[in-house]
Amino acid sequence: MQKKFVIPVPVRYAINTVLIAFFLIAANSMIQGGGLGRAQTAIIIQIGYFIILAVSLNIITGYLGQLPLGHAGFMAVGAYAAAIFWRYHFLPDTANIIAGLIIAGVVAGLFGLLIGIPALRFKGDYLAIITLGFGEIIRVLIVNLDWLTNGARGLQMPRSVRYSSFLVVYICVILTCIFIHVIMKSRHGRAILSIRDNEIAAESCGVNTVYYKVAAFVISAFLAGIAGALYAGNFAVLIPSEFDFMMSINILMIVVLGGLGSMFGSVVAAAVLTYLPFLLVPLAEYRMIIFSLMLILMMIFKPSGLMGSYDFSLSRILEKIINFVISKKGGKNDAKV
């Protein structure tokens, strides 16, 4: 029996890094060269920040096993924090972008800590109601803090601070996915998964459940804040009504459709659900009916989501190809003998 070829872990990371860098540079060159129109580029950028929102929510729903409904609130906090900072841009563009993203993430993370400590004492429907209330409180505060956010009229963004280019957005997407992957493959990730599977058993084995639940909530809020900053850097006006209950439901729908606990599933579902409404524009009268029916049929026939619990791996695919080639060569040699 032939021994299977296994790519060493350092080589895996090197291959993944090279391939990701290649695709990122190639896609950016195509966009800069006019290979895609402005509308297509805008959709791709929109898919990018929805990917970050989905994979960040997946930390709580898929990996931790909780059900929050206030993710749009963290997104709103990050969007307004970055927008207010960027309106007074006194740093060079690159430093300004990085500083705005960090500020957005930190402020959203602090709100995540503030709501996470009391909220995560509850489970299921109670947690959903509390986080839903938090999201609505944030939106109402934004509307009423007229002196800071310009209220319901919307916070206008100067043209000079439209920072959410394809390259900026997808660098953030890649770093977010790598960050979540590294966490979930560590002992901290295994502790979070153990809480999802059986919280009582995890606590009896010495896992600090309160710490890990709050930490997961803060990390998720931090990443949602960064997605909000990217959202702010893509539009001329920030309007509070955009961050309502339906935004949280849309993000949750992406996670459920992609598969709870599957980061690759969240990426695919974010692309599908963001692009599908634009694809159905010619069927304007029936667009929402078709969209709803597709989601219902998906939940009936594939309740585990598009990808279930599957996570994509470039190195694993390469291993399968190499082992297939080796097995074919081995078979030919055996035939010759």
C-alpha positions in Angstrom: 0.0 0.0 0.0 1.4 3.4 -1.1 2.1 6.0 1.5 0.0 9.2 1.0 1.8 12.4 0.3 1.3 15.1 2.9 2.3 18.7 2.4 4.2 20.0 5.5 2.4 22.8 7.4 5.0 25.6 6.7 4.8 24.7 3.0 1.0 24.8 3.1 1.0 28.3 4.5 3.6 29.4 1.9 1.5 28.0 -1.0 -1.7 29.6 0.4 0.1 33.0 0.8 1.5 32.9 -2.8 -1.8 31.9 -4.4 -3.8 34.5 -2.4 -1.3 37.3 -3.2 -1.4 36.2 -6.9 -5.2 36.3 -7.1 -5.4 39.6 -5.2 -2.9 41.4 -7.4 -4.3 39.9 -10.6 -7.9 41.0 -9.7 -6.8 44.5 -8.6 -4.8 44.9 -11.9 -7.9 43.9 -13.9 -10.1 46.4 -12.0 -7.5 49.2 -12.3 -7.1 48.4 -16.0 -10.8 48.8 -16.7 -11.5 45.1 -17.0 -14.6 45.6 -14.9 -17.1 48.4 -14.9 -17.9 50.7 -12.0 -21.1 48.8 -11.1 -19.4 45.4 -11.1 -16.6 46.7 -8.9 -19.1 48.2 -6.5 -20.8 44.8 -6.1 -17.5 43.1 -5.5 -16.6 45.6 -2.8 -20.0 45.2 -1.2 -19.5 41.4 -1.2 -16.2 42.0 0.6 -17.6 43.7 3.7 -20.5 41.3 3.8 -18.0 38.5 4.0 -16.4 40.1 7.0 -19.8 40.6 8.6 -20.8 37.0 8.0 -17.6 35.3 9.2 -17.5 37.5 12.3 -21.1 36.6 13.2 -20.2 33.0 12.5 -17.8 33.1 15.5 -20.8 33.5 17.8 -23.5 31.5 15.9 -21.5 28.8 14.2 -18.6 28.2 16.6 -20.0 29.3 19.9 -23.6 28.2 19.3 -25.4 31.4 20.4 -28.0 33.5 18.6 -27.4 37.3 18.6 -29.5 39.6 16.4 -27.7 42.9 16.9 -24.8 42.6 14.6 -25.9 45.6 12.6 -25.4 47.7 15.8 -21.7 46.8 15.9 -21.4 47.6 12.2 -23.1 51.0 12.8 -20.8 51.8 15.7 -17.7 51.0 13.6 -19.0 52.9 10.6 -19.7 56.1 12.5 -16.5 55.9 14.5 -14.4 55.6 11.3 -16.5 58.2 9.5 -16.1 60.8 12.2 -12.4 60.2 12.4 -11.9 60.3 8.6 -13.8 63.6 8.3 -10.8 65.2 10.1 -8.2 63.3 8.1 -4.9 64.8 9.2 -2.7 61.8 8.4 -1.4 60.5 5.1 -4.0 58.3 3.3 -2.5 54.9 4.1 -2.0 55.8 7.8 -5.5 57.4 7.9 -7.1 54.2 6.5 -5.3 51.9 9.0 -6.0 54.3 12.0 -9.7 54.6 11.0 -10.1 50.8 10.7 -8.4 50.2 14.1 -10.5 52.9 15.8 -13.7 51.4 14.3 -12.8 47.9 15.5 -11.8 49.1 19.0 -14.9 51.2 19.6 -17.2 48.3 18.3 -15.2 45.9 20.4 -15.8 48.0 23.5 -19.5 48.0 22.8 -19.3 44.3 22.4 -17.7 43.9 25.8 -20.3 46.3 27.3 -23.3 44.3 25.9 -21.6 40.9 26.0 -21.0 40.6 29.8 -24.7 40.9 30.8 -26.2 39.4 27.5 -24.2 36.2 27.4 -25.7 35.1 30.8 -28.8 34.3 28.7 -29.3 31.8 25.9 -31.4 31.2 22.9 -34.5 33.5 22.5 -33.5 35.7 25.4 -30.1 36.5 24.0 -31.7 37.2 20.6 -34.1 39.7 22.2 -31.4 41.4 24.2 -29.0 41.8 21.3 -31.9 42.9 19.0 -32.8 45.6 21.6 -29.1 46.7 21.7 -29.0 47.1 17.9 -32.1 49.3 18.0 -30.8 51.4 20.9 -27.6 52.1 18.8 -29.7 53.2 15.8 -31.9 55.5 17.9 -28.8 57.0 19.6 -27.3 57.7 16.2 -30.5 59.4 15.1 -30.7 61.6 18.2 -27.0 62.5 18.6 -27.5 65.2 15.9 -24.4 67.2 16.9 -22.1 64.3 16.3 -23.8 62.1 13.6 -26.0 64.6 11.8 -29.0 62.6 12.9 -31.5 61.1 10.4 -30.2 63.4 7.6 -27.1 61.2 7.4 -23.4 61.9 7.9 -21.9 63.1 4.6 -18.5 61.7 3.7 -16.1 64.0 1.7 -15.1 62.6 -1.7 -11.5 62.6 -0.6 -12.1 59.9 2.1 -13.8 57.2 -0.1 -11.2 54.7 1.1 -12.9 51.4 0.4 -11.1 50.4 -2.8 -11.0 46.7 -3.9 -7.5 46.3 -2.6 -8.3 47.7 0.9 -11.5 45.7 1.3 -10.0 42.4 0.3 -6.8 42.8 2.3 -9.2 43.2 5.3 -11.2 40.1 4.1 -8.1 38.0 3.9 -6.6 39.1 7.2 -10.0 38.5 8.9 -10.3 35.0 7.5 -6.7 34.2 8.5 -7.3 35.6 12.0 -10.4 33.6 12.6 -8.7 30.4 11.1 -5.7 30.8 13.4 -7.9 31.3 16.5 -10.2 28.4 15.7 -7.2 26.0 15.2 -5.7 27.0 18.6 -6.7 25.8 22.0 -8.9 28.9 22.4 -10.9 27.8 19.4 -11.2 24.3 20.7 -12.5 25.8 24.0 -15.1 27.8 22.1 -16.2 24.7 20.2 -16.5 22.7 23.4 -18.8 25.3 24.8 -21.0 24.9 21.7 -21.1 21.1 22.0 -21.7 20.9 25.7 -21.3 23.9 28.0 -21.7 22.0 31.2 -19.1 19.4 30.2 -16.7 22.1 29.1 -17.0 24.0 32.4 -16.5 20.7 34.3 -13.3 20.2 32.3 -11.9 23.6 33.4 -12.9 25.8 30.5 -13.7 29.3 31.6 -17.0 29.5 29.7 -17.8 33.2 30.7 -14.4 34.3 29.5 -14.5 32.6 26.2 -18.1 33.6 25.5 -17.3 37.3 26.2 -14.0 37.0 24.2 -15.9 35.6 21.2 -18.5 38.3 21.4 -15.8 41.1 21.6 -13.8 39.6 18.6 -17.0 39.3 16.6 -17.9 42.9 17.4 -14.4 44.1 16.6 -14.5 42.6 13.1 -18.1 43.9 12.5 -16.8 47.4 13.4 -14.1 47.0 10.7 -16.7 45.9 8.2 -18.7 49.0 9.2 -15.7 51.2 8.5 -15.3 49.7 5.1 -19.0 50.4 4.5 -18.5 54.0 5.5 -15.6 54.4 3.2 -17.7 53.2 0.3 -20.6 55.6 0.4 -21.2 59.4 0.2 -23.7 59.4 3.1 -24.2 57.3 6.2 -27.9 56.9 7.0 -28.9 55.4 10.3 -31.9 53.5 8.8 -29.4 51.3 6.9 -28.4 49.7 10.2 -31.8 48.5 11.2 -33.1 45.1 12.3 -33.3 43.8 8.6 -29.5 44.3 8.2 -28.9 42.0 11.2 -31.3 39.5 9.7 -29.6 39.6 6.3 -26.2 39.0 8.0 -27.6 36.1 10.0 -29.3 34.7 6.8 -25.9 34.7 5.0 -24.4 32.6 7.9 -27.2 30.1 8.0 -27.3 29.8 4.2 -23.6 29.2 4.0 -23.6 26.7 6.9 -23.1 27.2 10.6 -19.5 26.8 11.5 -18.2 27.0 7.9 -16.1 30.0 7.1 -15.9 29.1 3.4 -19.7 28.7 3.4 -20.1 32.2 4.8 -17.9 33.5 2.0 -19.9 31.7 -0.7 -23.2 32.7 0.7 -22.2 36.4 1.1 -21.3 36.4 -2.6 -24.5 34.6 -3.7 -26.9 36.7 -1.6 -25.2 40.0 -2.4 -25.1 39.4 -6.2 -28.5 37.6 -6.6 -30.7 40.7 -6.2 -28.7 42.5 -8.9 -29.0 39.4 -11.1 -32.8 39.4 -10.7 -33.2 43.1 -11.6 -34.6 42.3 -15.1 -37.4 40.4 -13.3 -38.3 43.5 -11.2 -41.9 42.5 -10.5 -41.1 38.9 -9.3 -37.6 39.5 -8.0 -38.4 39.3 -4.3 -40.7 36.3 -4.8 -38.0 34.4 -6.6 -35.4 35.4 -4.0 -37.6 34.2 -1.2 -38.6 30.9 -2.9 -34.9 30.1 -3.5 -34.1 30.6 0.2 -37.1 28.5 1.3 -36.2 25.7 -1.0 -32.6 25.8 0.1 -33.6 25.5 3.8 -36.0 22.6 3.0 -33.6 20.5 0.8 -30.2 21.6 2.3 -30.9 22.7 5.9 -27.2 22.4 6.8 -26.4 25.2 4.4 -24.6 25.4 1.1 -21.3 24.0 2.5 -22.5 22.4 5.8 -19.4 22.3 8.0 -17.0 22.1 5.1 -14.0 24.5 5.1 -12.0 25.0 1.9 -8.3 24.4 1.8 -6.0 25.0 -1.2 -3.3 22.8 0.2 -5.8 19.9 0.8 -6.8 20.1 -2.9 -3.2 20.1 -3.9 -2.6 17.0 -1.8 -5.5 15.2 -3.4 -4.2 16.0 -6.9 -0.6 14.9 -6.1 -1.8 11.7 -4.5 -4.1 11.0 -7.5 -1.1 11.4 -9.9 1.1 9.2 -7.7 -1.6 6.5 -7.6 -2.0 6.6 -11.3 1.8 6.3 -11.9 1.9 3.5 -9.3 -0.9 1.6 -11.2 1.0 1.9 -14.5 4.2 0.6 -13.0 2.3 -2.3 -11.4 0.7 -3.1 -14.8 4.1 -3.1 -16.5 5.5 -5.5 -13.9 
